[in-house]
């Protein structure tokens, strides 16, 4: 079971009944599949992390920061020098002038930034629109703060947003819309049409946006990342969320940041100071120095596009049909020509019998589409790992599943 239902938890030593805030939520699919991969010694193409190390120079900068005595609390908002580097980066990339002092906060990863943004806006009974399939923390964050997630289902193979359906879903209680571009798990990216449609809806209904842009630099085929910070309308009512883990291949560091107008950021920081307060100081010092050179991140699109193309090439002949991947380091694969199994059963079979772990698509939906046969592969791995995974899948009699 991916999401076992625990409507009540019993604390026997106190004799009390605890009413869960997330009664339908169990262990995340990422933890489930990674544990299954470890148990069976499978190659883990399920959870989204690189299996290669960050730049040695960056690691040396972290060590130097620690040896220089930067081991106590950082300022609550993040180191000023890091926030200024980020403000300059945003200006260079998106033409948006933001204040490092008032409009950027360093967070303990992108997920903490998302939870904090939701907490700053959502009151009990408020609604938030979520496009399904969605990264799994959006809806729980809304529920934890007493809100109601309103899922809008995207359908394959293109998973385009029906903006008329979005308009119809807005009610007087709607306060927020989540967007994610480039998208996890879909690998799709927002278009100019999407941005214009979003502008109209949030302006008309006075809504806020949580824009998950952690894969901002991992976008392919000459496409441009369309950040909400490029839009004069959206930048005034959005929390834009970013991750250094995706930027520098260090997901275990759990350091990210959020950008928002000063009035929104003031509310964000009220919650941040009591939730996290301060984020890892030596890594902030290292990142502040490392990111002064745009070369450190300007080639990520080419770096990961080569991996995407290499993986697709290696998987030729397996029977998987790969869907378009415009960004992120995930690619969806339709296996309907290979098996009639549901996606969870299929992913388990691949892991246990084929030696390669993937993620089924259905757990990313509030209301899964039962006739889809799609799994997600992570290609943020070495070429050796990707080639070995493809070799194992070719050797497996997938058609017999």
Secondary structure, DSSP 4 states (H G I P E B T S, - for coil): --S---SEEEETTTTEEEE-SSTT--S-HHHHHHHHHHHHT-EE-SS---SSPPPHHHHHHHHHHHHTT--SPPPTT--HHHHHHHHHHHHHHH-----TTTSEEEESSHHHHHHHHHHHH--TT-EEEEEES--THHHHHHHHTT-EEEEEE--TTT----HHHHHHH--TTEEEEEEESS-TTT-----HHHHHHHHHHHHHHT-EEEEE-TTTT-B-TT-----GGG-HHHHTSEEEEEEHHHHHT-GGG--EEEE--HHHHHHHHHHHHHHT----HHHHHHHHHHTTSTHHHHTHHHHHHHHHHHHHHHTTTS--EEPP--BSSEEEEE-TTT--S-HHHHHHHIIIIISEE-EESGGG-SS--TT--EEEEE--S-HHHHHHHHHHHHHS-GGG-
